[in-house]
Amino acid sequence: MGKATSSGTAPISPDFRVAIIGAGIAGINLAIGLQARNVPFTLYERAPEFREIGAGIGFSPNSERAMALLDPEILASFKRIANPNGEDYFQWNDGHVTDELIFKLFVGKDGFQGCRRSDVLEEWAKLVDPSSIQFNKQIDTLSDPASAGDPVEMRFTDGTSATASVVIGCDGIRSRVRQLLLPADAPAAHPHYTAKYCFRALVPMAAAVAAVGTYKAGTRFMFLGPRAHIITYPIGGNTVLNVLAVLSDDAPWPDTAKHTAPGSKSEVVRAFAGWHPTVTKIADLLPDEMDKWAIFDMAEHPVPTYVRGRVGLAGDAAHATGPHLGAGGGLGIEDAAVLAPLLEAVARGGGGGVERALGAYNEVRYQRTQDIVQWTRQACDYFHWTDPEVGSDFEKFGKAITPKFHAIWEYDINVSVEKALAQYKASV
Ligand SMILES: Cc1cc2nc3c(=O)[nH]c(=O)nc-3n(C[C@H](O)[C@H](O)[C@H](O)COP(=O)(O)OP(=O)(O)OC[C@H]3O[C@@H](n4cnc5c(N)ncnc54)[C@H](O)[C@@H]3O)c2cc1C
């Protein structure tokens, strides 16, 4: 599936070192991609170990192609723990009144399979040389990324420091690296609440089957309705049903410094009261106590660029987006798939020209990722029947959603890598 993109066989510059900040989906994929290209790096993670919440995630076909390009083992590890699709379709039902199919979209053979987040992170973590990882390292400050010639100096909150030829901030939606690249009062320094929050739970499959039947529990469904939707899909070898319930809410999020707030099943049950019994039965499956998660993004205040000097941003740090198109994680993997060969080219070219390589990265990644941040907002309006054009018209829904998913899934990562490498090499 992947295509080897060679940057030649010149030796890697011995002084060249990449610092990756954050060992989430973007950071770990970049680490594995650099390792596969023999580019020296250190992965700094603030947590004491690799960790992810237990909820589910699915990876789109474009994400899979980017994984394969970084290192075929990334894709193979994901596929080892990915849950088979009951059907290779996204299926949207009218969850409010009829529970009938509104629209379905083919995801490709074995496409967009789901898994537990913690399972895939664990598999990927096994691929990284442990000596390249430093845990308990929370980035605090950076030296001026634009100062010529010198390595970038990083200071961590434990008082230690380190240097690197280039720093890639993969530190997520509340990225410290992003803050350090922007003026302190820049609105893009922080993500913003989208007036949606969600509940995430893993329900034992036996209970799910008892409630909605084998067919409904065995494949991916999205139940749509006024100002809310529920997504369900099986993971963990069909042992659990991943449930994501998303609610529109115009009230401000109580504490914008925090992503979660204590919640309860009764809130979900209340929100879906009067909906079709399939949906109310799913709500009934949830645990009594559960956090609610605010959905933040950067749609209203995008960063003007993902790079400054010898520092770049990737993944949610660059373009945090809501979950509604299932695209955010995949975009971080695509970022990594462009960065890894570019940084290899720098390393094999004597270590100079980092700024130009990052410039080429920004050039090929900015519009693609920004478009998807905006489309994701729109998609949730379609799901909640609040889009002024689409409303609850199911025919319009299919016409509106299809081109967005196709544009996400059909992206040719090889073209972007070749374009970025050509731009970088032309500038050297
Ligand atoms: C409900 C929900 C469902 C989703 N479903 C999907 C889906 O199906 N498919 C999909 O592709 N995407 C999905 N997404 C989006 C996806 O989860 C994110 O885009 C993805 O997790 C972002 O990865 P990341 O590596 O950029 O950031 P993160 O996963 O947030 O990782 C950032 C890492 O950086 C570390 N860190 C933070 N600050 C510092 C610091 N100062 N110093 C050092 N380390 C630091 C953190 O500890 C963390 O390990 C979903 C999102 C949500 C909320």
The ligand as an ORCA input file, in Angstrom:
! r2SCAN-3c Opt
* xyz 0 1
  C     -14.786     11.726     21.076
  C     -13.696     11.741     20.043
  C     -13.704     10.782     19.041
  C     -12.711     10.804     18.046
  N     -12.737      9.838     17.095
  C     -11.778      9.828     16.144
  C     -11.755      8.801     15.150
  O     -12.601      7.902     15.123
  N     -10.756      8.830     14.220
  C      -9.781      9.801     14.217
  O      -8.891      9.775     13.357
  N      -9.794     10.786     15.153
  C     -10.742     10.818     16.112
  N     -10.731     11.782     17.070
  C      -9.660     12.796     17.065
  C      -8.382     12.233     17.671
  O      -8.668     11.661     18.928
  C      -7.348     13.332     17.842
  O      -7.229     14.054     16.646
  C      -5.999     12.718     18.213
  O      -6.070     12.013     19.421
  C      -4.947     13.809     18.326
  O      -3.697     13.183     18.456
  P      -2.423     14.061     18.836
  O      -1.283     13.111     18.893
  O      -2.317     15.243     17.962
  O      -2.743     14.629     20.285
  P      -2.985     13.823     21.640
  O      -3.544     12.491     21.384
  O      -3.751     14.749     22.519
  O      -1.537     13.604     22.236
  C      -0.794     14.667     22.778
  C       0.288     14.084     23.671
  O       1.138     15.162     24.104
  C       1.355     15.066     25.497
  N       1.607     16.430     25.983
  C       0.706     17.432     26.127
  N       1.306     18.542     26.565
  C       2.623     18.252     26.698
  C       3.761     19.007     27.111
  N       3.656     20.306     27.479
  N       4.969     18.394     27.122
  C       5.086     17.079     26.759
  N       4.045     16.319     26.370
  C       2.825     16.903     26.329
  C       0.075     14.454     26.034
  O       0.263     13.843     27.293
  C      -0.263     13.445     24.928
  O       0.364     12.204     25.129
  C     -11.713     11.805     18.060
  C     -11.703     12.768     19.068
  C     -12.677     12.745     20.060
  C     -12.650     13.800     21.133
*
